[in-house]
Amino acid sequence: PETSIEDCCRLLEKNQIRRVPVIDQTGRCCGMVSQADIAKAAPTEQTAEVLKQVSEPSEHASRVAA
C-alpha cells in the first residue's frame, strides 16, 4: 500500500470505477479502497470531483449497454 489517495482518485476517475483493490508486496489482495473511504480521508473539493468524474457515463458503459 504505497499508492497515494490522489493516485487512487485518478484511477477511479480514469476507469470510472468505485472501488480498487489493495495489493500487498506478494501480489495478494489485502483489502479494497472505496469512494466512501476516500470521501472520509480526502478534502471536500477533491471528493466532489471524484464523485463527479466517476458518476459521468463513459463510452465503455454505453457499449456494454448496447
N, C-alpha and C positions, 0 to 999 in steps of 0.2 A: 504493500500500500504506500507507494511513493508518489502517486498521482495527486495533483492539487485539486481543490474544489473547482478552480477555474477550468482546468483541463476536463474535469467531469462535465461541467456545464457545456463546454464546446462539443464534447462527444454526444451529449444528449441533443443539443441543437442540430448538429450536423446530421445525425441519424434519425432525428425526430422520434426518440425513444424516451421512456420514462424511468428506466432502471438500467444500471450497468453492474456487471459482476465485479467483485473484488477478488483478484487472483494473487496468491502468495508466490514466493520465490520458486516453488516447485511446479507452478502452473495449475495448482488446485484452487478451486473456487472456495473462498473462505467467508463470503458474505455478498451483500448487494448494497448499492447506494441508490436511493430513490430520489425522486423530485422532492418528496417530503423531507428527507434527510438534508438535502441542500437548502431547502427553504428554512429549516431550523438553524443552519450554520452560516448561511450567506447573508450579505447585506440586502435589504429590501429591494433596492433597484436592480440588483443582479438577479434575484429570484423572479421578479416580474418579467424580466427579459427572457429568462429561460422558459418560463411558462408560456410566454407569447410565442417563442420560436417553436417549441415542441408541439403546441396546440394547432399551429397552422397546418393545413393539409399539404401533403407532399405529393410529388409526382409519383413516387412509389406507391403511395396509398391509392391513388387514382387507378393505377394499373392493376393493383390487386383486386379492387372492387369491380373492375370491368369484366 
